[in-house]
Amino acid sequence: MNRHILGEAPSSLTFKELKNLEGRLEKGICRIRSKKEVELQNDNMYLRAKIAENERAQEQSNQLMQDSYNRNFLPLNLVEPSNGYSNQDQTALQLV
């Protein structure tokens, strides 16, 4: 019967044997499809986990860049002159 599964001499089989062979082939195909489905689901879960890991790493990298940016630049109010020290203290010079 195993050589018939490989397609050798199917004409020598009776109708009952052909139906039996068909059933065995269908079961085998079903097992293969089930196994492949499980493998695809596992691959999908792995890829989703890698995507989430990459997104977390990207967020951390962005946060580190933002923190570095914040440390390297002075806030605007420290760079601009304060209104408290404007031209109020200027005294006029007179020539005598």
C-alpha positions as CSV (number, residue, x, y, z in Angstrom):
1,M,0.0,0.0,0.0
2,N,2.9,2.4,0.7
3,R,4.0,2.3,-2.9
4,H,0.5,3.3,-3.9
5,I,0.7,6.4,-1.7
6,L,3.7,7.4,-3.9
7,G,1.5,7.0,-6.9
8,E,2.9,3.7,-8.2
9,A,0.5,1.4,-10.0
10,P,-2.8,2.9,-8.9
11,S,-4.6,1.0,-11.6
12,S,-4.1,-2.3,-9.8
13,L,-6.1,-1.1,-6.8
14,T,-9.8,-1.9,-6.2
15,F,-12.3,0.8,-5.6
16,K,-12.3,0.1,-1.9
17,E,-8.5,0.3,-1.8
18,L,-8.6,3.6,-3.8
19,K,-11.1,5.0,-1.3
20,N,-8.9,3.9,1.6
21,L,-5.8,5.4,-0.1
22,E,-7.7,8.7,-0.7
23,G,-8.7,8.8,3.0
24,R,-5.1,8.2,4.1
25,L,-3.8,10.9,1.8
26,E,-6.5,13.4,3.0
27,K,-5.6,12.7,6.6
28,G,-1.9,13.2,5.8
29,I,-2.6,16.5,4.1
30,C,-4.7,17.6,7.0
31,R,-1.9,16.8,9.5
32,I,0.6,18.7,7.3
33,R,-1.8,21.7,7.1
34,S,-2.3,21.7,10.8
35,K,1.4,21.6,11.5
36,K,2.0,24.4,9.0
37,E,-0.7,26.5,10.7
38,V,0.9,26.1,14.1
39,E,4.3,27.0,12.6
40,L,2.8,30.1,11.0
41,Q,1.1,31.1,14.2
42,N,4.4,30.7,16.1
43,D,6.3,32.7,13.5
44,N,3.6,35.5,13.7
45,M,3.9,35.6,17.5
46,Y,7.7,35.8,17.2
47,L,7.5,38.6,14.7
48,R,5.0,40.6,16.7
49,A,7.2,40.3,19.8
50,K,10.2,41.5,17.7
51,I,8.1,44.5,16.4
52,A,7.1,45.4,20.0
53,E,10.8,45.0,21.1
54,N,11.9,47.3,18.3
55,E,9.3,49.9,19.0
56,R,10.3,49.9,22.7
57,A,14.0,50.3,21.7
58,Q,13.0,53.2,19.3
59,E,11.1,54.9,22.1
60,Q,14.0,54.6,24.5
61,S,16.4,55.9,21.8
62,N,14.1,58.9,21.2
63,Q,13.8,59.6,24.9
64,L,17.6,59.5,25.3
65,M,18.0,61.9,22.4
66,Q,15.4,64.2,23.9
67,D,17.1,64.1,27.3
68,S,20.5,64.9,25.6
69,Y,18.9,67.7,23.7
70,N,17.4,69.1,26.9
71,R,20.8,69.0,28.7
72,N,22.8,70.6,25.9
73,F,20.6,73.7,25.4
74,L,19.8,76.5,27.8
75,P,16.2,77.5,28.3
76,L,15.2,80.5,26.4
77,N,14.6,82.7,29.5
78,L,18.3,82.3,30.4
79,V,19.6,83.3,27.0
80,E,17.4,86.4,26.5
81,P,18.1,89.5,28.5
82,S,15.8,90.0,31.5
83,N,13.5,93.0,31.6
84,G,14.7,93.8,35.1
85,Y,18.2,94.9,33.8
86,S,17.1,96.9,30.8
87,N,18.3,100.4,30.0
88,Q,17.0,101.8,33.3
89,D,20.4,102.2,34.9
90,Q,21.9,104.3,32.1
91,T,23.0,107.8,33.3
92,A,23.4,110.7,31.0
93,L,26.9,112.0,30.6
94,Q,27.3,115.8,30.4
95,L,30.3,117.5,29.1
96,V,31.5,120.4,31.2
